[in-house]
Amino acid sequence: MGIREAHVAREADAWDGLLARYARLTSEQQTLEGVLPGWSARDLVWHCAYWAGDIAPYLSSLMDGSFVDPFEADEALGDRMNAEIAAEAKTMSAAEVMERSLAARARLIAAWSWLTEEPTAAAAHWFAEQSFVHYDEHAEEIARFADALGR
């Protein structure tokens, strides 16, 4: 199995793990802030999917070495975007979060599968960081939150 297939499999496993922890919570608990300060589990599911889908358009520039990391030029960009993502999540229903999350993930997987050559180290790194590494991080936070609620 090459890196392309391995990353797709790892992304799917991590997504399933994130959703399994999310499903430990009742629908009401999924919207309670406190998983992280100001963030609910539902907010974090959308946050993870948003960032996974966000990297899709950049894969070609990561492949040819022309990618410019926007966060290096603006250290506050990530915080501003995260605040916008969290605010957006709070306006969505559970069904909309799932629908839009699946669409974001589909964009990432489609862009990854359209690569015409083996992914570069930079592309593989960003794919991992924006998907399964990120999912695992927040899945653990959601699990701790569920544990604290006795779920």
JOJOMO-V234989 format. One line per field, one symbol per residue. burial: + if it has 16 or more other ideal C-beta (glycine too) atoms within 10 Angstrom, else -. A space follows every 10 residues. Layout:
burial=???
This chain:
burial=--++--++-+ +--++-++-- ++-++---++ +---++--++ ++++++++++ +++-++-++- -++---+--- ---------- ++--++--+- -+----++-+ +--++-+++- ++--+---++ -+++-+++-+ ++-++--++- -++-++---- -
